[in-house]
């Protein structure tokens, strides 16, 4: 489905940089940013507390979809895999911006690592690296923010139910500490 936005879309601090973005990838990213900032304004405000988040595109083929750089010239680098659809773009920009949140708000990340029941729910089916707490923190934000059944995500094929059904402590943390 297509959306038409009249005027300036609510993109908060998310700033695509560079002039090498394929038009369809940039459109998917921009639509994802509008959806995230509109549907999850509290999350966006927390992520944006550190100022602008500069998002670059790298056409170099990668097996992963993005990387949180937190460098002076860019904060997030995205690759083609995460930009082929708006859903993928929503997922990867939420995941990578959660790494940014971890970086600018270490107290919140510390609270996550000590939140009752969260360590026992790792790893998360959608990403094999989630046995590592910082990846699980970012992945939980992406899955919570998507509001989609788990079966729609790579690695979760055949997993019935929702993020809340399968990872209730992660869902509770996201619901009470990150998104609200």
Residue pairs with C-beta under 8 A, 6 or more apart in sequence:
3 31
3 34
5 34
9 30
9 33
9 34
10 34
10 37
10 38
11 30
11 33
11 34
11 37
12 33
12 37
12 44
12 45
12 47
12 48
13 44
13 47
13 48
13 51
13 52
13 53
14 33
14 36
14 37
14 48
14 53
14 55
14 93
14 97
15 52
15 53
15 54
15 55
16 26
16 29
16 30
16 55
16 56
16 57
17 54
17 55
17 56
17 74
18 56
18 57
20 57
20 59
21 29
21 57
22 57
22 83
24 83
25 57
25 78
25 80
25 83
25 84
25 89
26 57
28 83
28 84
28 85
28 86
28 88
28 89
29 55
29 78
29 83
29 89
29 93
31 86
31 89
32 86
32 89
32 90
32 93
33 93
35 86
35 90
36 43
36 44
36 90
36 93
36 94
36 97
36 145
37 44
39 145
40 145
40 179
42 179
42 180
43 94
43 141
43 145
43 178
43 179
46 101
46 105
46 108
46 178
47 53
47 97
47 98
47 100
47 101
47 104
49 104
49 105
50 100
50 103
50 104
53 75
53 76
53 97
53 100
54 73
54 74
54 75
54 76
55 74
55 75
55 76
55 77
55 78
55 93
56 69
56 73
56 74
56 76
56 77
56 78
57 77
57 78
57 79
57 83
58 77
58 78
58 79
59 79
59 80
60 79
61 79
61 80
62 79
62 81
63 81
64 79
64 81
65 78
65 79
65 81
65 82
65 83
65 88
65 91
65 92
65 95
66 76
66 77
66 78
66 79
66 82
66 92
66 93
66 95
66 96
67 76
67 77
67 96
68 75
68 76
68 96
68 99
68 100
68 103
68 138
69 75
69 76
69 77
70 99
70 100
70 103
75 100
76 93
76 96
76 97
76 100
78 92
78 93
78 96
81 88
82 88
82 89
82 91
82 92
82 93
83 89
83 92
87 146
87 148
87 152
90 145
90 146
91 142
91 146
91 153
92 142
94 141
94 142
94 145
94 146
95 138
95 139
95 141
95 142
96 138
97 141
98 137
98 138
98 140
98 141
98 142
98 178
99 134
99 137
99 138
101 108
101 109
101 141
101 178
102 108
102 109
102 134
102 137
102 138
108 177
108 178
109 134
109 137
111 173
111 177
112 118
112 133
112 137
112 173
112 177
113 119
113 133
113 137
115 169
115 172
115 173
115 177
116 169
117 168
117 169
117 172
118 136
118 169
118 170
118 173
119 133
120 169
121 167
121 168
121 169
121 170
122 130
122 131
122 133
122 136
123 129
123 130
123 131
123 136
124 130
124 136
124 139
124 140
124 143
124 167
124 170
125 150
125 153
125 155
125 156
125 159
125 166
126 139
126 142
126 143
126 150
126 153
126 154
126 155
126 156
127 135
127 139
127 154
127 155
128 155
129 135
130 136
130 139
136 170
140 163
140 167
140 170
140 171
140 173
140 174
141 174
141 178
141 179
143 150
143 153
143 163
143 167
143 170
144 163
144 170
144 171
144 174
144 175
144 178
144 179
145 174
145 179
146 152
146 153
146 163
149 161
149 162
150 156
150 159
150 160
150 161
150 162
150 163
150 165
150 166
151 157
151 158
151 159
151 160
159 166
163 170
163 171
164 171
